[in-house]
């Protein structure tokens, strides 16, 4: 289960934990407050309405959070990313919008240093998408989609591409994409 934190003014942290749930109405992102002085982690709220928020990413300005929904292999061509506004005082989340992830089986997110582009790895459709982030934190539709093709030596396990992360280099110049189905890393 992925988690992310945002530092508050009093040096406590908001921690966001994405979970897999069987129903859309279930609490899918848990919101906690962590106090490093006492090491106490307190559940303060949740956000519902998402299907399996498999990975979360916080915008560089800490005002927005993004969650990719892993809706499984039955929906190999459909996936979603949801954007949220983060209340800096309470840590609670407000849904801004939802955009296509550009494929199915979304499993990882990364934002560039400017916070203007969100990258998504789509495990089941074998694709990576670039999604524009507007000034208000909302997401546009994918502006670039790269599909991987091929397979690897173990046909039973690797019949097709399965990118499972999208990592931006520290200088924001390269994107690294490990792919289980191709036994490699594309740049």
C-alpha positions in Angstrom: 0.0 0.0 0.0 1.6 3.3 -1.0 1.7 6.2 1.3 2.8 9.8 1.0 3.1 12.6 3.5 2.8 16.4 3.5 4.4 18.4 6.3 2.2 20.7 8.3 3.2 24.1 9.9 3.7 22.5 13.3 6.1 19.9 11.9 3.5 17.1 12.0 2.9 15.2 8.8 -0.3 14.3 6.9 0.1 10.7 5.7 -2.0 9.4 2.8 -2.5 5.6 2.4 -4.0 4.2 -0.8 -5.7 0.9 -0.3 -7.3 -1.8 -2.4 -11.1 -2.1 -1.8 -13.7 -4.4 -3.2 -16.3 -1.7 -3.4 -16.2 1.9 -4.8 -18.1 3.2 -1.8 -15.4 2.0 0.6 -12.8 4.3 2.2 -10.0 4.0 -0.3 -7.5 6.6 0.8 -6.9 6.9 4.5 -5.7 10.2 5.9 -3.5 10.2 9.0 -1.5 12.7 11.0 1.9 11.6 12.2 3.6 13.4 15.1 7.4 12.6 14.9 7.9 13.7 18.5 5.5 11.2 19.9 5.6 8.7 16.9 1.8 8.7 17.1 0.0 8.0 13.8 -3.7 9.1 14.1 -6.4 8.3 11.5 -8.2 11.6 10.9 -10.3 10.9 7.8 -10.7 9.1 4.6 -11.7 9.7 1.0 -14.0 7.3 -0.8 -15.3 6.7 -4.3 -12.1 5.4 -5.9 -11.4 1.9 -7.1 -8.1 0.6 -5.8 -5.9 3.7 -5.6 -2.7 1.7 -6.3 -0.3 4.6 -6.1 -0.4 8.2 -4.9 1.7 11.2 -5.8 1.9 14.7 -4.2 2.3 17.8 -6.3 5.6 19.7 -5.7 3.6 22.6 -4.2 2.0 20.1 -1.7 -1.5 21.5 -2.5 -2.6 18.6 -4.7 -2.6 14.8 -4.5 -3.1 12.3 -7.4 -4.2 8.7 -7.2 -4.1 6.1 -10.0 -6.9 3.5 -9.9 -5.8 -0.1 -10.6 -9.0 -1.5 -12.1 -7.5 -4.8 -13.1 -6.8 -6.9 -16.2 -10.5 -7.1 -17.1 -10.3 -3.4 -18.0 -6.9 -3.5 -19.8 -7.7 -0.5 -21.9 -9.4 1.7 -19.3 -7.9 3.4 -16.3 -8.2 6.6 -14.3 -6.3 9.2 -12.4 -8.1 11.3 -9.8 -6.8 14.7 -8.7 -7.5 16.1 -5.2 -7.0 19.5 -3.5 -5.2 19.0 -0.1 -6.5 21.2 2.7 -3.2 22.4 4.2 -4.8 22.9 7.7 -6.8 19.7 8.0 -5.2 17.3 5.5 -8.6 16.4 4.1 -9.0 15.9 0.3 -11.5 17.4 -2.1 -11.9 15.7 -5.5 -11.1 18.1 -8.4 -11.5 15.8 -11.4 -10.8 12.5 -13.0 -8.9 11.9 -16.2 -8.0 8.9 -18.3 -4.7 7.2 -17.4 -4.2 6.4 -21.1 -4.5 2.7 -20.5 -5.4 -0.1 -18.1 -3.9 -1.3 -14.9 -2.4 2.0 -13.8 0.2 1.2 -11.2 2.6 4.1 -10.7 2.6 7.9 -11.0 5.4 10.5 -11.1 5.3 14.3 -11.4 8.0 16.3 -13.0 9.7 19.0 -10.9 7.5 21.7 -12.3 4.4 19.9 -11.4 3.0 20.5 -14.9 3.2 16.9 -16.2 2.0 13.7 -14.5 3.4 10.4 -15.9 1.5 7.1 -15.5 2.6 3.5 -16.0 -0.2 1.3 -17.2 0.7 -2.3 -16.4 -2.0 -4.2 -18.3 -2.1 -2.1 -21.5 1.7 -1.9 -21.7 1.7 1.9 -22.0 3.0 5.1 -20.4 1.0 8.3 -20.6 1.9 12.0 -20.0 -1.0 14.0 -18.6 -1.0 17.8 -18.3 -1.6 19.3 -14.9 -3.4 22.6 -14.9 -2.5 25.5 -12.5 -5.6 24.6 -10.3 -4.4 21.0 -10.0 -6.9 19.5 -12.4 -5.8 17.0 -15.0 -6.2 17.2 -18.7 -6.5 14.3 -21.1 -3.2 12.5 -22.0 -1.1 14.5 -24.4 1.4 11.7 -25.1 1.0 7.9 -25.1 3.9 5.4 -25.6 3.0 1.8 -26.0 5.6 -1.0 -25.5 5.5 -4.0 -27.8 7.0 -7.4 -27.6 7.5 -10.2 -25.0 10.3 -12.0 -23.2 11.7 -15.5 -22.7 9.0 -16.8 -20.3 5.9 -16.7 -22.5 3.7 -17.9 -19.7 4.6 -15.0 -17.5 5.8 -12.4 -20.0 3.5 -12.7 -23.1 3.3 -8.9 -23.4 4.7 -5.7 -22.0 4.0 -4.8 -18.3 5.5 -1.4 -17.3 5.3 -1.2 -13.5 6.9 2.2 -12.7 7.8 5.5 -14.3 10.7 7.2 -12.7 11.9 10.7 -13.6 15.7 11.3 -13.4 16.8 13.9 -10.8 17.6 16.4 -13.6 14.1 16.0 -15.2 15.8 14.9 -18.5 15.0 11.2 -18.6 12.1 8.9 -17.8 13.0 5.3 -16.7 10.4 2.6 -17.2 11.0 -0.9 -15.8 8.9 -3.4 -17.8 8.3 -6.9 -16.5 7.0 -8.2 -19.8 10.0 -7.1 -21.7 12.7 -7.9 -19.1 14.1 -4.4 -19.4 14.0 -0.8 -18.7 13.0 1.7 -21.4 14.2 5.3 -21.4 
